[in-house]
Structure formats: C-alpha cells, structure tokens
Amino acid sequence: MSLSAIEGIVQNGQIRLLGNVMLPENAKVYVVVPSVEAATPAHIFSPRLAHPEQASDFAKEVVELSPDATIR
C-alpha cells in the first residue's frame, strides 16, 4: 500500500483538496488533522433519585374508565 500526503481544507463541513488533485471515485482515504482538538462528545446520564427511599412517591396507578365516562 502506498501513501500520498495531500493538503486540503474544510469548507462548509466538506473537505476540499488543494491544488489540481483528482481522486478516483470510492478511493479509500485517511484524514489526519494536525493541531486541532476534537470536541468531547456530550454524555447524557440517566436520571437518578438523590434519595432512593423516595421512589414510592413516584408510584403510578392505572385506572380504566368505562366507555360512557364523562369528562368533568
């Protein structure tokens, strides 16, 4: 496998190669980004109760209504 280094820039989220460079369709490429730190992905944690003994405060009750129930 031979390697070539080709300089490019990112414009509008796409990589644009500098100079008159033509690569064949579906060419395998590797992108190396010097001196730029990637943003750390956000991590969303699941909610937790500060006091697990309060879990009973969140108990739900399912109530079935008859088909002729009226709204009050």
CHARMM-style PDB file with segment names, atoms N, HN, CA, C and O in Angstrom:
ATOM      1  N   MET     1       0.855  -1.176   0.000  1.00  0.00      PROA
ATOM      2  CA  MET     1       0.000   0.000   0.000  1.00  0.00      PROA
ATOM      3  C   MET     1       0.895   1.231   0.000  1.00  0.00      PROA
ATOM      4  O   MET     1       1.769   1.370   0.856  1.00  0.00      PROA
ATOM      5  N   SER     2       0.678   2.115  -0.951  1.00  0.00      PROA
ATOM      6  HN  SER     2      -0.032   2.002  -1.646  1.00  0.00      PROA
ATOM      7  CA  SER     2       1.452   3.352  -0.988  1.00  0.00      PROA
ATOM      8  C   SER     2       0.607   4.476  -0.403  1.00  0.00      PROA
ATOM      9  O   SER     2      -0.622   4.437  -0.463  1.00  0.00      PROA
ATOM     10  N   LEU     3       1.269   5.470   0.159  1.00  0.00      PROA
ATOM     11  HN  LEU     3       2.268   5.502   0.209  1.00  0.00      PROA
ATOM     12  CA  LEU     3       0.593   6.611   0.765  1.00  0.00      PROA
ATOM     13  C   LEU     3       1.035   7.899   0.098  1.00  0.00      PROA
ATOM     14  O   LEU     3       2.198   8.050  -0.275  1.00  0.00      PROA
ATOM     15  N   SER     4       0.109   8.816  -0.047  1.00  0.00      PROA
ATOM     16  HN  SER     4      -0.836   8.694   0.256  1.00  0.00      PROA
ATOM     17  CA  SER     4       0.414  10.154  -0.542  1.00  0.00      PROA
ATOM     18  C   SER     4      -0.178  11.149   0.432  1.00  0.00      PROA
ATOM     19  O   SER     4      -1.274  10.935   0.950  1.00  0.00      PROA
ATOM     20  N   ALA     5       0.527  12.228   0.686  1.00  0.00      PROA
ATOM     21  HN  ALA     5       1.417  12.402   0.265  1.00  0.00      PROA
ATOM     22  CA  ALA     5       0.012  13.290   1.552  1.00  0.00      PROA
ATOM     23  C   ALA     5      -0.506  14.408   0.659  1.00  0.00      PROA
ATOM     24  O   ALA     5       0.236  14.965  -0.151  1.00  0.00      PROA
ATOM     25  N   ILE     6      -1.778  14.730   0.813  1.00  0.00      PROA
ATOM     26  HN  ILE     6      -2.380  14.278   1.471  1.00  0.00      PROA
ATOM     27  CA  ILE     6      -2.413  15.778   0.011  1.00  0.00      PROA
ATOM     28  C   ILE     6      -3.035  16.772   0.975  1.00  0.00      PROA
ATOM     29  O   ILE     6      -3.803  16.388   1.858  1.00  0.00      PROA
ATOM     30  N   GLU     7      -2.713  18.032   0.813  1.00  0.00      PROA
ATOM     31  HN  GLU     7      -2.089  18.344   0.096  1.00  0.00      PROA
ATOM     32  CA  GLU     7      -3.245  19.057   1.712  1.00  0.00      PROA
ATOM     33  C   GLU     7      -4.644  19.465   1.278  1.00  0.00      PROA
ATOM     34  O   GLU     7      -4.953  19.512   0.088  1.00  0.00      PROA
ATOM     35  N   GLY     8      -5.475  19.755   2.254  1.00  0.00      PROA
ATOM     36  HN  GLY     8      -5.224  19.716   3.221  1.00  0.00      PROA
ATOM     37  CA  GLY     8      -6.831  20.203   1.983  1.00  0.00      PROA
ATOM     38  C   GLY     8      -7.331  21.071   3.114  1.00  0.00      PROA
ATOM     39  O   GLY     8      -6.657  21.242   4.129  1.00  0.00      PROA
ATOM     40  N   ILE     9      -8.524  21.618   2.930  1.00  0.00      PROA
ATOM     41  HN  ILE     9      -9.072  21.479   2.105  1.00  0.00      PROA
ATOM     42  CA  ILE     9      -9.152  22.445   3.959  1.00  0.00      PROA
ATOM     43  C   ILE     9     -10.618  22.033   4.078  1.00  0.00      PROA
ATOM     44  O   ILE     9     -11.180  21.421   3.170  1.00  0.00      PROA
ATOM     45  N   VAL    10     -11.221  22.377   5.206  1.00  0.00      PROA
ATOM     46  HN  VAL    10     -10.764  22.874   5.944  1.00  0.00      PROA
ATOM     47  CA  VAL    10     -12.636  22.098   5.406  1.00  0.00      PROA
ATOM     48  C   VAL    10     -13.413  23.372   5.133  1.00  0.00      PROA
ATOM     49  O   VAL    10     -13.134  24.418   5.719  1.00  0.00      PROA
ATOM     50  N   GLN    11     -14.388  23.279   4.242  1.00  0.00      PROA
ATOM     51  HN  GLN    11     -14.615  22.429   3.766  1.00  0.00      PROA
ATOM     52  CA  GLN    11     -15.268  24.413   3.932  1.00  0.00      PROA
ATOM     53  C   GLN    11     -16.701  23.914   3.964  1.00  0.00      PROA
ATOM     54  O   GLN    11     -17.046  22.958   3.271  1.00  0.00      PROA
ATOM     55  N   ASN    12     -17.538  24.559   4.768  1.00  0.00      PROA
ATOM     56  HN  ASN    12     -17.259  25.337   5.331  1.00  0.00      PROA
ATOM     57  CA  ASN    12     -18.945  24.174   4.908  1.00  0.00      PROA
ATOM     58  C   ASN    12     -19.094  22.694   5.261  1.00  0.00      PROA
ATOM     59  O   ASN    12     -20.005  22.025   4.773  1.00  0.00      PROA
ATOM     60  N   GLY    13     -18.203  22.188   6.102  1.00  0.00      PROA
ATOM     61  HN  GLY    13     -17.463  22.731   6.498  1.00  0.00      PROA
ATOM     62  CA  GLY    13     -18.291  20.824   6.566  1.00  0.00      PROA
ATOM     63  C   GLY    13     -17.780  19.782   5.582  1.00  0.00      PROA
ATOM     64  O   GLY    13     -17.893  18.586   5.852  1.00  0.00      PROA
ATOM     65  N   GLN    14     -17.225  20.195   4.457  1.00  0.00      PROA
ATOM     66  HN  GLN    14     -17.134  21.166   4.237  1.00  0.00      PROA
ATOM     67  CA  GLN    14     -16.699  19.255   3.472  1.00  0.00      PROA
ATOM     68  C   GLN    14     -15.213  19.499   3.266  1.00  0.00      PROA
ATOM     69  O   GLN    14     -14.743  20.632   3.368  1.00  0.00      PROA
ATOM     70  N   ILE    15     -14.478  18.437   2.977  1.00  0.00      PROA
ATOM     71  HN  ILE    15     -14.859  17.517   2.894  1.00  0.00      PROA
ATOM     72  CA  ILE    15     -13.040  18.556   2.741  1.00  0.00      PROA
ATOM     73  C   ILE    15     -12.805  18.904   1.277  1.00  0.00      PROA
ATOM     74  O   ILE    15     -13.283  18.218   0.374  1.00  0.00      PROA
ATOM     75  N   ARG    16     -12.063  19.978   1.061  1.00  0.00      PROA
ATOM     76  HN  ARG    16     -11.674  20.536   1.794  1.00  0.00      PROA
ATOM     77  CA  ARG    16     -11.707  20.401  -0.300  1.00  0.00      PROA
ATOM     78  C   ARG    16     -10.199  20.257  -0.442  1.00  0.00      PROA
ATOM     79  O   ARG    16      -9.433  20.874   0.298  1.00  0.00      PROA
ATOM     80  N   LEU    17      -9.783  19.437  -1.398  1.00  0.00      PROA
ATOM     81  HN  LEU    17     -10.405  18.936  -1.999  1.00  0.00      PROA
ATOM     82  CA  LEU    17      -8.361  19.236  -1.625  1.00  0.00      PROA
ATOM     83  C   LEU    17      -7.783  20.438  -2.354  1.00  0.00      PROA
ATOM     84  O   LEU    17      -8.404  20.977  -3.270  1.00  0.00      PROA
ATOM     85  N   LEU    18      -6.579  20.857  -1.940  1.00  0.00      PROA
ATOM     86  HN  LEU    18      -6.074  20.419  -1.196  1.00  0.00      PROA
ATOM     87  CA  LEU    18      -5.934  21.993  -2.565  1.00  0.00      PROA
ATOM     88  C   LEU    18      -5.166  21.535  -3.807  1.00  0.00      PROA
ATOM     89  O   LEU    18      -4.696  20.399  -3.873  1.00  0.00      PROA
ATOM     90  N   GLY    19      -5.050  22.406  -4.760  1.00  0.00      PROA
ATOM     91  HN  GLY    19      -5.432  23.329  -4.706  1.00  0.00      PROA
ATOM     92  CA  GLY    19      -4.321  22.081  -5.992  1.00  0.00      PROA
ATOM     93  C   GLY    19      -5.219  21.334  -6.960  1.00  0.00      PROA
ATOM     94  O   GLY    19      -6.431  21.235  -6.764  1.00  0.00      PROA
ATOM     95  N   ASN    20      -4.608  20.819  -7.995  1.00  0.00      PROA
ATOM     96  HN  ASN    20      -3.624  20.899  -8.154  1.00  0.00      PROA
ATOM     97  CA  ASN    20      -5.351  20.109  -9.039  1.00  0.00      PROA
ATOM     98  C   ASN    20      -5.277  18.608  -8.767  1.00  0.00      PROA
ATOM     99  O   ASN    20      -4.609  17.868  -9.490  1.00  0.00      PROA
ATOM    100  N   VAL    21      -5.967  18.170  -7.726  1.00  0.00      PROA
ATOM    101  HN  VAL    21      -6.510  18.771  -7.140  1.00  0.00      PROA
ATOM    102  CA  VAL    21      -5.913  16.764  -7.311  1.00  0.00      PROA
ATOM    103  C   VAL    21      -7.219  16.099  -7.690  1.00  0.00      PROA
ATOM    104  O   VAL    21      -8.293  16.589  -7.339  1.00  0.00      PROA
ATOM    105  N   MET    22      -7.140  15.001  -8.396  1.00  0.00      PROA
ATOM    106  HN  MET    22      -6.268  14.603  -8.681  1.00  0.00      PROA
ATOM    107  CA  MET    22      -8.320  14.215  -8.769  1.00  0.00      PROA
ATOM    108  C   MET    22      -8.122  12.811  -8.208  1.00  0.00      PROA
ATOM    109  O   MET    22      -7.118  12.159  -8.495  1.00  0.00      PROA
ATOM    110  N   LEU    23      -9.066  12.355  -7.420  1.00  0.00      PROA
ATOM    111  HN  LEU    23      -9.881  12.885  -7.186  1.00  0.00      PROA
ATOM    112  CA  LEU    23      -9.015  11.009  -6.867  1.00  0.00      PROA
ATOM    113  C   LEU    23     -10.112  10.185  -7.539  1.00  0.00      PROA
ATOM    114  O   LEU    23     -11.168  10.718  -7.879  1.00  0.00      PROA
ATOM    115  N   PRO    24      -9.866   8.895  -7.732  1.00  0.00      PROA
ATOM    116  CA  PRO    24     -10.900   8.065  -8.337  1.00  0.00      PROA
ATOM    117  C   PRO    24     -12.103   7.926  -7.397  1.00  0.00      PROA
ATOM    118  O   PRO    24     -11.959   8.011  -6.178  1.00  0.00      PROA
ATOM    119  N   GLU    25     -13.274   7.713  -7.968  1.00  0.00      PROA
ATOM    120  HN  GLU    25     -13.392   7.644  -8.958  1.00  0.00      PROA
ATOM    121  CA  GLU    25     -14.497   7.520  -7.194  1.00  0.00      PROA
ATOM    122  C   GLU    25     -14.305   6.342  -6.237  1.00  0.00      PROA
ATOM    123  O   GLU    25     -13.718   5.327  -6.611  1.00  0.00      PROA
ATOM    124  N   ASN    26     -14.789   6.474  -5.031  1.00  0.00      PROA
ATOM    125  HN  ASN    26     -15.267   7.298  -4.728  1.00  0.00      PROA
ATOM    126  CA  ASN    26     -14.704   5.454  -3.980  1.00  0.00      PROA
ATOM    127  C   ASN    26     -13.278   5.169  -3.530  1.00  0.00      PROA
ATOM    128  O   ASN    26     -12.996   4.094  -3.000  1.00  0.00      PROA
ATOM    129  N   ALA    27     -12.374   6.131  -3.739  1.00  0.00      PROA
ATOM    130  HN  ALA    27     -12.602   7.004  -4.169  1.00  0.00      PROA
ATOM    131  CA  ALA    27     -10.992   5.953  -3.279  1.00  0.00      PROA
ATOM    132  C   ALA    27     -10.979   5.927  -1.755  1.00  0.00      PROA
ATOM    133  O   ALA    27     -11.689   6.703  -1.116  1.00  0.00      PROA
ATOM    134  N   LYS    28     -10.184   5.048  -1.171  1.00  0.00      PROA
ATOM    135  HN  LYS    28      -9.607   4.417  -1.689  1.00  0.00      PROA
ATOM    136  CA  LYS    28     -10.045   4.985   0.280  1.00  0.00      PROA
ATOM    137  C   LYS    28      -9.075   6.078   0.696  1.00  0.00      PROA
ATOM    138  O   LYS    28      -7.974   6.179   0.154  1.00  0.00      PROA
ATOM    139  N   VAL    29      -9.483   6.895   1.658  1.00  0.00      PROA
ATOM    140  HN  VAL    29     -10.378   6.813   2.098  1.00  0.00      PROA
ATOM    141  CA  VAL    29      -8.639   7.996   2.125  1.00  0.00      PROA
ATOM    142  C   VAL    29      -8.565   7.961   3.645  1.00  0.00      PROA
ATOM    143  O   VAL    29      -9.439   7.396   4.301  1.00  0.00      PROA
ATOM    144  N   TYR    30      -7.526   8.563   4.199  1.00  0.00      PROA
ATOM    145  HN  TYR    30      -6.816   9.022   3.666  1.00  0.00      PROA
ATOM    146  CA  TYR    30      -7.346   8.718   5.639  1.00  0.00      PROA
ATOM    147  C   TYR    30      -7.192  10.201   5.907  1.00  0.00      PROA
ATOM    148  O   TYR    30      -6.460  10.889   5.195  1.00  0.00      PROA
ATOM    149  N   VAL    31      -7.866  10.696   6.916  1.00  0.00      PROA
ATOM    150  HN  VAL    31      -8.461  10.137   7.494  1.00  0.00      PROA
ATOM    151  CA  VAL    31      -7.793  12.120   7.250  1.00  0.00      PROA
ATOM    152  C   VAL    31      -7.016  12.267   8.547  1.00  0.00      PROA
ATOM    153  O   VAL    31      -7.379  11.678   9.565  1.00  0.00      PROA
ATOM    154  N   VAL    32      -5.946  13.054   8.510  1.00  0.00      PROA
ATOM    155  HN  VAL    32      -5.651  13.533   7.683  1.00  0.00      PROA
ATOM    156  CA  VAL    32      -5.141  13.365   9.685  1.00  0.00      PROA
ATOM    157  C   VAL    32      -5.272  14.863   9.914  1.00  0.00      PROA
ATOM    158  O   VAL    32      -4.976  15.659   9.023  1.00  0.00      PROA
ATOM    159  N   VAL    33      -5.710  15.245  11.098  1.00  0.00      PROA
ATOM    160  HN  VAL    33      -5.951  14.599  11.822  1.00  0.00      PROA
ATOM    161  CA  VAL    33      -5.936  16.660  11.395  1.00  0.00      PROA
ATOM    162  C   VAL    33      -4.881  17.117  12.397  1.00  0.00      PROA
ATOM    163  O   VAL    33      -4.930  16.735  13.566  1.00  0.00      PROA
ATOM    164  N   PRO    34      -3.926  17.935  11.945  1.00  0.00      PROA
ATOM    165  CA  PRO    34      -2.883  18.397  12.860  1.00  0.00      PROA
ATOM    166  C   PRO    34      -3.357  19.563  13.736  1.00  0.00      PROA
ATOM    167  O   PRO    34      -4.076  20.450  13.275  1.00  0.00      PROA
ATOM    168  N   SER    35      -2.953  19.545  14.967  1.00  0.00      PROA
ATOM    169  HN  SER    35      -2.369  18.826  15.342  1.00  0.00      PROA
ATOM    170  CA  SER    35      -3.128  20.636  15.942  1.00  0.00      PROA
ATOM    171  C   SER    35      -4.549  21.176  16.067  1.00  0.00      PROA
ATOM    172  O   SER    35      -4.737  22.377  16.261  1.00  0.00      PROA
ATOM    173  N   VAL    36      -5.535  20.317  15.962  1.00  0.00      PROA
ATOM    174  HN  VAL    36      -5.382  19.341  15.805  1.00  0.00      PROA
ATOM    175  CA  VAL    36      -6.921  20.720  16.192  1.00  0.00      PROA
ATOM    176  C   VAL    36      -7.519  19.708  17.153  1.00  0.00      PROA
ATOM    177  O   VAL    36      -7.484  18.503  16.902  1.00  0.00      PROA
ATOM    178  N   GLU    37      -8.069  20.206  18.260  1.00  0.00      PROA
ATOM    179  HN  GLU    37      -8.098  21.184  18.464  1.00  0.00      PROA
ATOM    180  CA  GLU    37      -8.670  19.306  19.233  1.00  0.00      PROA
ATOM    181  C   GLU    37     -10.130  19.071  18.873  1.00  0.00      PROA
ATOM    182  O   GLU    37     -10.882  20.015  18.627  1.00  0.00      PROA
ATOM    183  N   ALA    38     -10.515  17.821  18.845  1.00  0.00      PROA
ATOM    184  HN  ALA    38      -9.904  17.055  19.045  1.00  0.00      PROA
ATOM    185  CA  ALA    38     -11.913  17.484  18.583  1.00  0.00      PROA
ATOM    186  C   ALA    38     -12.720  17.750  19.849  1.00  0.00      PROA
ATOM    187  O   ALA    38     -12.232  17.554  20.962  1.00  0.00      PROA
ATOM    188  N   ALA    39     -13.936  18.192  19.668  1.00  0.00      PROA
ATOM    189  HN  ALA    39     -14.332  18.351  18.764  1.00  0.00      PROA
ATOM    190  CA  ALA    39     -14.812  18.457  20.805  1.00  0.00      PROA
ATOM    191  C   ALA    39     -15.161  17.139  21.488  1.00  0.00      PROA
ATOM    192  O   ALA    39     -15.413  16.133  20.826  1.00  0.00      PROA
ATOM    193  N   THR    40     -15.172  17.155  22.801  1.00  0.00      PROA
ATOM    194  HN  THR    40     -14.967  17.973  23.340  1.00  0.00      PROA
ATOM    195  CA  THR    40     -15.538  15.971  23.564  1.00  0.00      PROA
ATOM    196  C   THR    40     -17.043  15.753  23.426  1.00  0.00      PROA
ATOM    197  O   THR    40     -17.822  16.676  23.664  1.00  0.00      PROA
ATOM    198  N   PRO    41     -17.460  14.556  23.049  1.00  0.00      PROA
ATOM    199  CA  PRO    41     -18.897  14.327  22.900  1.00  0.00      PROA
ATOM    200  C   PRO    41     -19.608  14.441  24.247  1.00  0.00      PROA
ATOM    201  O   PRO    41     -19.068  14.060  25.285  1.00  0.00      PROA
ATOM    202  N   ALA    42     -20.811  14.965  24.210  1.00  0.00      PROA
ATOM    203  HN  ALA    42     -21.250  15.275  23.367  1.00  0.00      PROA
ATOM    204  CA  ALA    42     -21.603  15.117  25.431  1.00  0.00      PROA
ATOM    205  C   ALA    42     -22.087  13.758  25.891  1.00  0.00      PROA
ATOM    206  O   ALA    42     -22.391  12.888  25.074  1.00  0.00      PROA
ATOM    207  N   HSD    43     -22.157  13.576  27.190  1.00  0.00      PROA
ATOM    208  HN  HSD    43     -21.911  14.282  27.854  1.00  0.00      PROA
ATOM    209  CA  HSD    43     -22.666  12.332  27.756  1.00  0.00      PROA
ATOM    210  C   HSD    43     -23.901  12.675  28.572  1.00  0.00      PROA
ATOM    211  O   HSD    43     -23.833  13.455  29.522  1.00  0.00      PROA
ATOM    212  N   ILE    44     -25.016  12.093  28.200  1.00  0.00      PROA
ATOM    213  HN  ILE    44     -25.072  11.459  27.429  1.00  0.00      PROA
ATOM    214  CA  ILE    44     -26.266  12.343  28.920  1.00  0.00      PROA
ATOM    215  C   ILE    44     -26.495  11.178  29.867  1.00  0.00      PROA
ATOM    216  O   ILE    44     -26.619  10.028  29.445  1.00  0.00      PROA
ATOM    217  N   PHE    45     -26.550  11.493  31.146  1.00  0.00      PROA
ATOM    218  HN  PHE    45     -26.450  12.427  31.488  1.00  0.00      PROA
ATOM    219  CA  PHE    45     -26.729  10.472  32.165  1.00  0.00      PROA
ATOM    220  C   PHE    45     -28.210  10.204  32.391  1.00  0.00      PROA
ATOM    221  O   PHE    45     -29.040  11.092  32.198  1.00  0.00      PROA
ATOM    222  N   SER    46     -28.538   9.002  32.794  1.00  0.00      PROA
ATOM    223  HN  SER    46     -27.864   8.281  32.951  1.00  0.00      PROA
ATOM    224  CA  SER    46     -29.910   8.668  33.167  1.00  0.00      PROA
ATOM    225  C   SER    46     -30.217   9.342  34.497  1.00  0.00      PROA
ATOM    226  O   SER    46     -29.339   9.452  35.353  1.00  0.00      PROA
ATOM    227  N   PRO    47     -31.443   9.788  34.677  1.00  0.00      PROA
ATOM    228  CA  PRO    47     -31.776  10.433  35.950  1.00  0.00      PROA
ATOM    229  C   PRO    47     -31.725   9.423  37.096  1.00  0.00      PROA
ATOM    230  O   PRO    47     -32.059   8.251  36.924  1.00  0.00      PROA
ATOM    231  N   ARG    48     -31.312   9.886  38.237  1.00  0.00      PROA
ATOM    232  HN  ARG    48     -31.040  10.839  38.377  1.00  0.00      PROA
ATOM    233  CA  ARG    48     -31.232   9.053  39.439  1.00  0.00      PROA
ATOM    234  C   ARG    48     -31.877   9.818  40.597  1.00  0.00      PROA
ATOM    235  O   ARG    48     -31.810  11.045  40.670  1.00  0.00      PROA
ATOM    236  N   LEU    49     -32.492   9.072  41.483  1.00  0.00      PROA
ATOM    237  HN  LEU    49     -32.547   8.075  41.424  1.00  0.00      PROA
ATOM    238  CA  LEU    49     -33.052   9.703  42.668  1.00  0.00      PROA
ATOM    239  C   LEU    49     -31.929   9.993  43.658  1.00  0.00      PROA
ATOM    240  O   LEU    49     -31.072   9.144  43.907  1.00  0.00      PROA
ATOM    241  N   ALA    50     -31.943  11.187  44.211  1.00  0.00      PROA
ATOM    242  HN  ALA    50     -32.638  11.876  44.008  1.00  0.00      PROA
ATOM    243  CA  ALA    50     -30.957  11.529  45.228  1.00  0.00      PROA
ATOM    244  C   ALA    50     -31.191  10.681  46.473  1.00  0.00      PROA
ATOM    245  O   ALA    50     -30.251  10.338  47.189  1.00  0.00      PROA
ATOM    246  N   HSD    51     -32.449  10.348  46.719  1.00  0.00      PROA
ATOM    247  HN  HSD    51     -33.213  10.627  46.137  1.00  0.00      PROA
ATOM    248  CA  HSD    51     -32.822   9.538  47.880  1.00  0.00      PROA
ATOM    249  C   HSD    51     -33.706   8.393  47.385  1.00  0.00      PROA
ATOM    250  O   HSD    51     -34.918   8.567  47.259  1.00  0.00      PROA
ATOM    251  N   PRO    52     -33.121   7.223  47.102  1.00  0.00      PROA
ATOM    252  CA  PRO    52     -33.900   6.110  46.558  1.00  0.00      PROA
ATOM    253  C   PRO    52     -35.100   5.706  47.414  1.00  0.00      PROA
ATOM    254  O   PRO    52     -36.056   5.130  46.896  1.00  0.00      PROA
ATOM    255  N   GLU    53     -35.064   5.994  48.689  1.00  0.00      PROA
ATOM    256  HN  GLU    53     -34.287   6.462  49.110  1.00  0.00      PROA
ATOM    257  CA  GLU    53     -36.199   5.644  49.540  1.00  0.00      PROA
ATOM    258  C   GLU    53     -37.455   6.448  49.168  1.00  0.00      PROA
ATOM    259  O   GLU    53     -38.549   6.113  49.624  1.00  0.00      PROA
ATOM    260  N   GLN    54     -37.319   7.491  48.357  1.00  0.00      PROA
ATOM    261  HN  GLN    54     -36.430   7.762  47.987  1.00  0.00      PROA
ATOM    262  CA  GLN    54     -38.466   8.286  47.918  1.00  0.00      PROA
ATOM    263  C   GLN    54     -39.097   7.741  46.641  1.00  0.00      PROA
ATOM    264  O   GLN    54     -39.991   8.378  46.084  1.00  0.00      PROA
ATOM    265  N   ALA    55     -38.657   6.584  46.165  1.00  0.00      PROA
ATOM    266  HN  ALA    55     -37.931   6.066  46.617  1.00  0.00      PROA
ATOM    267  CA  ALA    55     -39.180   6.011  44.922  1.00  0.00      PROA
ATOM    268  C   ALA    55     -40.685   5.795  44.996  1.00  0.00      PROA
ATOM    269  O   ALA    55     -41.373   5.915  43.982  1.00  0.00      PROA
ATOM    270  N   SER    56     -41.206   5.479  46.174  1.00  0.00      PROA
ATOM    271  HN  SER    56     -40.646   5.381  46.997  1.00  0.00      PROA
ATOM    272  CA  SER    56     -42.654   5.242  46.307  1.00  0.00      PROA
ATOM    273  C   SER    56     -43.464   6.507  46.016  1.00  0.00      PROA
ATOM    274  O   SER    56     -44.650   6.411  45.700  1.00  0.00      PROA
ATOM    275  N   ASP    57     -42.851   7.686  46.114  1.00  0.00      PROA
ATOM    276  HN  ASP    57     -41.887   7.764  46.370  1.00  0.00      PROA
ATOM    277  CA  ASP    57     -43.542   8.931  45.793  1.00  0.00      PROA
ATOM    278  C   ASP    57     -43.905   9.004  44.309  1.00  0.00      PROA
ATOM    279  O   ASP    57     -44.760   9.800  43.920  1.00  0.00      PROA
ATOM    280  N   PHE    58     -43.264   8.182  43.485  1.00  0.00      PROA
ATOM    281  HN  PHE    58     -42.569   7.536  43.802  1.00  0.00      PROA
ATOM    282  CA  PHE    58     -43.473   8.243  42.046  1.00  0.00      PROA
ATOM    283  C   PHE    58     -44.289   7.056  41.532  1.00  0.00      PROA
ATOM    284  O   PHE    58     -44.353   6.829  40.324  1.00  0.00      PROA
ATOM    285  N   ALA    59     -44.910   6.302  42.433  1.00  0.00      PROA
ATOM    286  HN  ALA    59     -44.858   6.487  43.414  1.00  0.00      PROA
ATOM    287  CA  ALA    59     -45.727   5.155  42.026  1.00  0.00      PROA
ATOM    288  C   ALA    59     -46.920   5.648  41.220  1.00  0.00      PROA
ATOM    289  O   ALA    59     -47.509   6.684  41.530  1.00  0.00      PROA
ATOM    290  N   LYS    60     -47.268   4.895  40.182  1.00  0.00      PROA
ATOM    291  HN  LYS    60     -46.789   4.054  39.930  1.00  0.00      PROA
ATOM    292  CA  LYS    60     -48.398   5.267  39.327  1.00  0.00      PROA
ATOM    293  C   LYS    60     -49.515   4.259  39.499  1.00  0.00      PROA
ATOM    294  O   LYS    60     -49.279   3.091  39.811  1.00  0.00      PROA
ATOM    295  N   GLU    61     -50.732   4.725  39.293  1.00  0.00      PROA
ATOM    296  HN  GLU    61     -50.924   5.673  39.040  1.00  0.00      PROA
ATOM    297  CA  GLU    61     -51.900   3.860  39.380  1.00  0.00      PROA
ATOM    298  C   GLU    61     -52.623   3.940  38.050  1.00  0.00      PROA
ATOM    299  O   GLU    61     -52.881   5.028  37.535  1.00  0.00      PROA
ATOM    300  N   VAL    62     -52.952   2.757  37.488  1.00  0.00      PROA
ATOM    301  HN  VAL    62     -52.742   1.873  37.907  1.00  0.00      PROA
ATOM    302  CA  VAL    62     -53.673   2.700  36.220  1.00  0.00      PROA
ATOM    303  C   VAL    62     -55.144   2.536  36.531  1.00  0.00      PROA
ATOM    304  O   VAL    62     -55.539   1.628  37.262  1.00  0.00      PROA
ATOM    305  N   VAL    63     -55.961   3.433  35.963  1.00  0.00      PROA
ATOM    306  HN  VAL    63     -55.640   4.170  35.369  1.00  0.00      PROA
ATOM    307  CA  VAL    63     -57.399   3.394  36.201  1.00  0.00      PROA
ATOM    308  C   VAL    63     -58.082   3.239  34.853  1.00  0.00      PROA
ATOM    309  O   VAL    63     -57.853   4.037  33.944  1.00  0.00      PROA
ATOM    310  N   GLU    64     -58.923   2.211  34.717  1.00  0.00      PROA
ATOM    311  HN  GLU    64     -59.109   1.563  35.455  1.00  0.00      PROA
ATOM    312  CA  GLU    64     -59.677   2.025  33.475  1.00  0.00      PROA
ATOM    313  C   GLU    64     -61.020   2.716  33.615  1.00  0.00      PROA
ATOM    314  O   GLU    64     -61.707   2.554  34.623  1.00  0.00      PROA
ATOM    315  N   LEU    65     -61.395   3.484  32.607  1.00  0.00      PROA
ATOM    316  HN  LEU    65     -60.837   3.616  31.788  1.00  0.00      PROA
ATOM    317  CA  LEU    65     -62.667   4.194  32.597  1.00  0.00      PROA
ATOM    318  C   LEU    65     -63.647   3.435  31.726  1.00  0.00      PROA
ATOM    319  O   LEU    65     -63.261   2.817  30.734  1.00  0.00      PROA
ATOM    320  N   SER    66     -64.905   3.483  32.098  1.00  0.00      PROA
ATOM    321  HN  SER    66     -65.218   3.986  32.904  1.00  0.00      PROA
ATOM    322  CA  SER    66     -65.925   2.831  31.262  1.00  0.00      PROA
ATOM    323  C   SER    66     -66.103   3.644  29.986  1.00  0.00      PROA
ATOM    324  O   SER    66     -65.812   4.840  29.974  1.00  0.00      PROA
ATOM    325  N   PRO    67     -66.575   3.016  28.914  1.00  0.00      PROA
ATOM    326  CA  PRO    67     -66.725   3.737  27.635  1.00  0.00      PROA
ATOM    327  C   PRO    67     -67.679   4.925  27.711  1.00  0.00      PROA
ATOM    328  O   PRO    67     -67.596   5.828  26.877  1.00  0.00      PROA
ATOM    329  N   ASP    68     -68.564   4.947  28.668  1.00  0.00      PROA
ATOM    330  HN  ASP    68     -68.632   4.214  29.345  1.00  0.00      PROA
ATOM    331  CA  ASP    68     -69.507   6.074  28.761  1.00  0.00      PROA
ATOM    332  C   ASP    68     -69.092   7.077  29.830  1.00  0.00      PROA
ATOM    333  O   ASP    68     -69.918   7.841  30.329  1.00  0.00      PROA
ATOM    334  N   ALA    69     -67.813   7.071  30.177  1.00  0.00      PROA
ATOM    335  HN  ALA    69     -67.141   6.450  29.771  1.00  0.00      PROA
ATOM    336  CA  ALA    69     -67.333   8.002  31.190  1.00  0.00      PROA
ATOM    337  C   ALA    69     -67.430   9.432  30.653  1.00  0.00      PROA
ATOM    338  O   ALA    69     -67.195   9.675  29.469  1.00  0.00      PROA
ATOM    339  N   THR    70     -67.767  10.342  31.505  1.00  0.00      PROA
ATOM    340  HN  THR    70     -67.958  10.144  32.467  1.00  0.00      PROA
ATOM    341  CA  THR    70     -67.867  11.746  31.101  1.00  0.00      PROA
ATOM    342  C   THR    70     -66.716  12.523  31.679  1.00  0.00      PROA
ATOM    343  O   THR    70     -66.138  12.146  32.699  1.00  0.00      PROA
ATOM    344  N   ILE    71     -66.388  13.611  31.020  1.00  0.00      PROA
ATOM    345  HN  ILE    71     -66.857  13.917  30.191  1.00  0.00      PROA
ATOM    346  CA  ILE    71     -65.317  14.491  31.486  1.00  0.00      PROA
ATOM    347  C   ILE    71     -65.947  15.531  32.394  1.00  0.00      PROA
ATOM    348  O   ILE    71     -66.967  16.129  32.049  1.00  0.00      PROA
ATOM    349  N   ARG    72     -65.353  15.744  33.532  1.00  0.00      PROA
ATOM    350  HN  ARG    72     -64.525  15.259  33.813  1.00  0.00      PROA
ATOM    351  CA  ARG    72     -65.887  16.736  34.481  1.00  0.00      PROA
ATOM    352  C   ARG    72     -64.978  17.903  34.580  1.00  0.00      PROA
ATOM    353  OT1 ARG    72     -65.257  18.841  35.327  1.00  0.00      PROA
TER     354      ARG     72
END
